Amino acid sequence: MGVPELCAIPEARRYRLTACLQLQFPFILVLTFGPETTSPIKLPPALLERARKLTVEHDQLTTALQSDFDAKKAKRAGEISRIADALKQFEKAKSALSELQGLLESDDAEMRELARDDLEATNTQLADSSHNLSVALTPKHPFADMPCLLEIRPGPGGTEGRFFADTVFHMYKAYCANKGYRTRVVQYESSDSDGQTGSEGEIALQEAVLEVQEPGAYGLFRGEAGMHRVQRVPATEKSGRTHTSAVAVWVLPSFPENPTSESESDWDNPESDFYIDPTEVRSETMRARGAGGQHVNKTESAIRLTHIPTGTTVAIQESRSQQRNREYAWRLLRSRIAQQRREAREEVSRQLRSSVLANSQITRGDKIRTYQYQQDRCTDHRSGLDAHNLPDVLKGGETLGKVMESVQAWLVNKDIQALIADEEAAAAPKKESK
């Protein structure tokens, strides 16, 4: 048994196995899987081949950088280093399992027993390393490292939907406060509700936009986009019947106010998703609506921008300053257009994948989560997690964090499925040509 393979076996058994090997096998065994061997490896050959090519590239770059530093080469090496590390761990676990399978055929009873004891743990290790390698190979979302905008609007359900939209807004705001994430309210507009409030004291919300200013916020919150359904007894319900309403949440990428890299300030680059030709935007000023005193009622500080080619409209009235509202409106318009362009490319890519992948696609209109008040339960319909302690969810507590983490895991697995489907689709023409 070679040193790397031996080190992959759990340490508790390593020294006893070493002693037995020195007595029984004074040479290195090269073992392969027989036809009856089952393995937890689920990586398709195309994915493994890609990992090996990238690892070779990483090793070549690392060698070159030792004698001559180059910023581009160093950046590339850093980008693929996690793939190289994950492949090494995968190969290490695979070799360890191969050795154990061989030891199960040994004439030595003690060695067979030791191999059986370690088999389950090594299988688990191989499955974990296989998953980690898949994650490492999965391309990072292009907006993952950016701040984000959480856009919240009431869906079906009338006034009750507007009340719950206010609950969702404060849920995310509280979650960010609990995590120490910097936020800013870009838009918070209520609707006329004759002074009524929801069962939890909410106001009727027309639209809200919350900016999470932390880098990487888009990656953390992108799984929250979709329709959030609520089932509860409204405050105005006299018969005690449960009503169902919905709230739509959009998660958009946002540029930081003080960009630190070229990628964060490229909205003037026509090749950027965030670029908008100013001649294609209609700008209008208007008086703000709602509370705010005489200033907002007498001055045209509110701004409405319309992207003519797509019909996308943004209206901002949060600030007294027309210039500030104009800046917010342009940022929100760029974010919406960038998201639309990204989704259009992803849709084209999805059409090229297998039907099983297409069936798992979640769109904005799909119900992604249900908040059931009577059962004190929050259910995410993608990850399948049922979380109780609904008050803690709505206060942005640890329970909401667990729900969001389950969605993150679901997204990772979904991205892995997409990657495997793409690799297999790319490899299929090559097989046919042979």
N, C-alpha and C positions, 0 to 999 in steps of 0.2 A: 504494500500500500504506500503510495507516495505521500509526502508531507502535506501538500495542500488538501488532498482527499481525506487524510486522517484528521486534519484540523477541522474539517467540516462536520465530523461526527460529534455529537454532544459530549462535552468535556467529562461528564460524570463517568462515561464508559471508555474514554480514550486510552487511559493508561493500561487498563486490563487488556484491551484489544491489542495494544502495542506489544505487550509481553507475549501474548499468544501468537501474534504474527511473526515475531522474531524466532520463535521455536518452530512454527509450522511452515512459514513461507519466507525463506531467505532470499526472495527475489520479488520483483514487482509484478503484480497481476494486472493485466488489462482485461477488464470484463465488459461485456455488452449485454443489452437487454435481450432475453429470449422471447419467443413468440407468446409465452404465457404470462409475461410480466405486465402488470398494470402500473401506470404512472400517472401522477396528477398533472403532468405537463399538458397544457392546452394551447401553447403557442404554435401558430401555424408556421411552416418552414419559411414563408416569405418574411415574416416578422423577425425570426431569428437571423435570417440572412442579412436583413437590414441592420440589426443590432451589431452583427459581426463586422460589417463594412464600416459602420460608424466608429466602432472600437479601434479598428485598424487605422482609420483616419485620425482618431484621437491620439493614438500612440505615436504616429508619425509626426503630428503637430507638436507633441510634447518633446520629442527628440530634437526637432528643429529649433524649438524655443530655447533649449538649453545652450545652444551655441550662438543664436542670433534672435533677439527678442523682436517680435513684430506685433503691434497692437491688434490687427485684424485676426492674425493667427491665434493670439491669446484669447480673444473674445470667442472665436469659434471653438477652441479647445474647452473653454469654460462651459459653452452651451451644450456640448455633447459629453462632458465628463460624467454626468450622472448616468448616462446610458452605458458608458464603459464600466463604471463601478457596478451597476446593476447586473450587467452581463457576467462579470466576474463572480458575483455572488450566486447567480443562477448556475453557472458552470460548476462552481464549487459544490453546491447542493446536489446537482445532478451526479457528479462524480462520487459523492459520498453515498448516495442511494444505490448507485451501480455497485460499489464495493460491498454494501450491506447485502444486496441481492446475491452476490457471489458467495458471501460468507454463510448464507442460509443453506448452501449446498455443501458446506464443509463437513468433513468426517468428525470434527471436534465438536462434541455436544455443548461445551461451554461457549465456544464461539458462536454456534447457532443461537444459543439463548441470548447472548449479548446482542447479536444482530437483530433478533426479534424485538428485544426491548427498545432498541434505537430506531426501529423501522418507522413507527408512527410519527415520532418527532421529526425525523428526516423528511418524510413525506410532506409534513406540514411546512417544514422549512423550504422545500422545493416549491410547494404551491405558493407560499408567500413571495419567494424570490421571482417566480414566474409573473405574479401580479405586479410586483414592483418594477420589473423590466418592462412590462406593458405600459405602466404609467409613465416611466421615463421616456419611452418611445413616442408617447402621445404628444402631438404638437400643442404648445401652450396657446390658449386663446389670445388673439392679438390685442384685446383690450384688458386682459387679466390684471395687469400691473397698474391700471389707471384708477383714479377716483371714479365715483359713479353718481348718477342721479336716480333717485327712486321717485317715480311718477305714479301717483295714486289717484284713481278716479272711481266713483261708484258705478257698479254695473246694474244688472236687473235686480229689482226689489224695491223701487220707489224710494221713499224717504228713509226707510230702514237701511237700505243700501248706503245712503249718504251718511247715516249715523255710524255704520260700521267702517266706512272709509276713514272717518276720523279716528276710530279705534286703531285701525291698521297703521295710520300715520304715526300716532303716538307710540305704538308698539315698537316700530323701527327706530323712532327717535330715542326711546328709552333704552333699547338694546344697544344703540351706539354709545349712549351716555354710560351705560354699565361697562362697556368694553373700553371706554376712553377714546372712542373715535370722534374726531372733529366733524361737526356737521354745520350746515347752514340752511335755513328755510328760504328757498328760492321763491316758492309760491304757496300761499295758503288762503284759499278763497272759499268762503261759505256761501250757501244758497239760502233763499228765503224759506223758512219753515214755521212761520207764525210763532216764533218763540219756543217751539217744541224742542225737547231734548230726548236723546235715546235712553234706553233702559239703564245705561251706565253713565248717563250725564253727558253724552257726546253731543256735539253740534252737527248740523247737516252740512257735510263737506261737499263742495262742488268739484274742487281739484286741489291737489297739493303736490309740490315737488320738493323733496328733501335731498340736498347734496351731501354725500359722505365724502369728505375731503381727503381721507387717508389713501395713500398709494396702495393699490391692490384691492380696493374696496369693490371694484367691479367683479373680480374673481370670487370674492366672498359672498356677494349678494346676487350674482347672476341667476342662481337657482330659484330666486324668489319671484321671478317674472311669471305672470299667468293670472288665472282667475282664482281668487280666494273666496270660498263659500262659507257663509255663516248660517247656523240654524239656532234660533232662539225665540223666545216669546217677547215681542216688542212691548215697550212701555204703554203704547196706546191700545194694545190688544185686551179686550174685555173678557173674551171667552177662554183665555189661556192657551190658545193654539200656537204651535210653533210655526214660525215663518222662515222661509229660506231666501236669502239675498246673496249678492255677490259683489266683490270689489276687484277691479283690475289693477294690477301692479306691473309697471314697466321698469326695467333696469337698463339705463343708458350709460355709455361711457362719458366721462367728463374730463376736460383738460384742467389741470391744476392752475391756480391763479398765477403762480410763479413757476413756470416750467423749468425743469432742470436738465432737459435733454432735447435734442432736435426732434425726436419722435413725439414729444409732448407739445410741440409748437409748430406743427407742419400744416395748419389749416390753410396756409397760403400756397401750399403745394398742390397743384392740380391732380397729382397722382394719389393724394391722401383721401381716405374715406370721409374725412371731416371737411374737405374743401367744398365751398359753395360759391358759385359765381355771383357776385353782388348784383349784377344786372338781371339775375333771375329771381330776385327777391323783391316783393312789394312791401313797403314799410308804411305803417299808418300810426298816427298818434290819436289818442282818445282820452276822455276823462275816466278816471278810475271809478269803480263801483264799490258800494258797501261802506263799512265803517272806516274812519280815518280822519274825520274832521273836515273843515272847510277847504283845506289845501287840496286834498285829492278830489274834491267835488268841483273845484273851480279851475283847476289847471289841467292841461292835457299832458299828464306825466306818464300815462299808460302807453305801452308800445305793443303793436301787433305786427308780426312779420309773417309773410306768406311765401313759401317756396313754390313758385308758379309751376315748374315742371311736374312736381309730385302733389301739389295741393296741400302740403303740410303747413299747418298754421300754429304759431306760438303767440300767446298774449301774456304779457307780464305787467303787473301793476304794484308789485310789492313795495318798491321804494318810492320816496317822494321825488327822487331825482330821475328825470327823463333819461339822462345819459346812462345812469346805473341800470335802469330797466332795459335800455337798449342793449347794454352789454350782456345782461342775463338772458335776454331773448335770443341774441345771436349764439350764445353758448348752448342753449337748449336746442335751438334749431339745428346747429351743427351735430349735436349728439343724436338727435332723432334721425337725421339724414344718414349719418354714419352707421347707425344700427340697421336702418332699412337696407343699405347697400350690403352690409355684412350678411343679413338674413337672406337677401336675394342670391348671393354667391353660395351660401350654405344650402339653399333649396336646390340649386342646380347640381351641387355635389351629391345631395341626398338622392336625387333621381337616378344617379348612376350606381347607387348601392343596392344591396339586396333588399327584398321586400320585408324581411324580418326586422331590418334596421329602420326602414321607413315607418313601420307600424309603431315603433317605440317613440317616434318623434313627438315632442310636446310643443304645441303652438300657444300663442297668447290666449286663444279662445278656450283652451281646455281647462277643466277644473283641476287644479293641482293640489288644493288643500281644503279641508273642512274644519271649521271651528264649531263644535257642538256644545252649547252651553249646558243643556240639561244633563248630559252625560259627562261633563267636566273633561272633555277630550278634544285633542287636536290630532287630526289624521292627515298625513301626507300621502297622497295617492300614487306618487312615483316611487318613493323609497319603501312604502308600506308601513311606515312607523306610526304606531298609535301612542301618543304621549298624553298622559293625564296631568292634572294640575294646570288647567286652562288659565286661571288667573296669573300664574307665573309666566305663561307664554305671552299673554297680552301685556304684561309689564316688562317684556323684553328680558326676562330672566334666563337662568341656565336651561330651563326646559325648552325655550325657543332655540337656544344655542344647539341643543341636542337634535332638534328637528332639522335645523339648517345643516348640521354636520351630516345627518343621514342623507340629505339631498346632495351634498357635495360628493359623498361616496357614490351615490347613484349616477351623478354626472360623470365621474371618473370612469365608471364601468361603461357608461354609454359612449364616452369618447374612445375607450379602448375598442369597443365593438365597431365603431366607425373606422378606426385605424385598421383593424384586422380586415374589415370588408374592403377597404380601399386597397390594401396590400394584396389581398387575394384577387381582386378585380384586375389589378395591374399585372399580376403574375399569370392570369388565365390566357391572355393572348400569346405569351411566350410559350406556354405548354402546347397550345394549338399549333403554333408554327413549327414545333419540333415533330 
